[in-house]
Amino acid sequence: QVQLVESGGGLVQAGDSLRLFCAASGRTFSSYQLGWFRRTQEKEREFVAAIGRSGGITHYADAVKGRLTISRDNAKNTVYLQMNSLKPEDTAVYFCAAKYGSVSRKTDEREYDYWGQGTQVTVSS
C-alpha cells in the first residue's frame, strides 16, 4: 500500500511556471506506475500525465503536451509535475495517483488504486 501527499499548488498568473510534488510512503515506490489527473469545476477528473516505473516512459494529454512535464525520483519517493506556460484553463485541483505494477490504460483513472488529496492550482489571466 502507498500513501500520496501532493504539494506545490498555488495562485499564479498566465505564462508563469509551477512545480507540483507528490510524496509517497512505502518501500516499493519504484514498483508503481504514477499519474497526474486534474478536476475542474466543469469537468470530472481528467488525465494529465503518466510515467512508468523506471521513469523512462511518459504519456501526456494533448492539452498539456510541450508545457507540462512529469518526472519521478525513486530514491526520494517523489513524483513531480513541472508546469510551464500556464493558462487559465489549467486551473484545477491536481491529484497524483498510483497503481502497483503495470497499467494498460494510463489515461483511465479507474486503473489507479491510490490517490492523494489534491492540490489547488489557480491561473489568473
PENORZI-V250964 format. One record per pair of residues at least 12 apart in sequence whose ideal C-beta (glycine too) atoms are under 6 Angstrom apart, sorted by the first residue. I is the first residue (numbers start at 1). J is the second residue. Records with the same first field share a line. If there is no record, write none. Layout:
I=J / J
This chain:
2=24 / 26 / 98 / 114
3=25
4=22 / 24 / 96 / 114 / 116
5=23 / 116
6=22 / 96 / 116 / 119
7=21
8=20 / 21
9=119 / 120 / 121
11=122
12=86 / 123
13=124
14=87 / 88 / 123 / 125
16=86
17=84
18=83
19=82
20=81 / 94
21=80
22=79 / 96 / 116
23=78
24=77
29=74 / 77
30=53 / 74
31=100
32=98 / 100
33=99 / 103
34=51 / 79 / 98
35=50 / 97
36=48 / 49 / 81 / 96
37=95 / 109
38=92 / 94
39=92 / 93
40=92
45=109
47=61 / 107
48=61 / 64
49=70
50=106
51=70 / 72
55=72
58=70
59=106
67=84 / 85
68=83
69=82
79=96
86=123
88=123 / 125
90=123
91=122 / 123
93=118 / 120
94=119 / 121
95=115 / 116 / 118
96=116
97=112 / 115
98=114
99=111 / 112 / 113
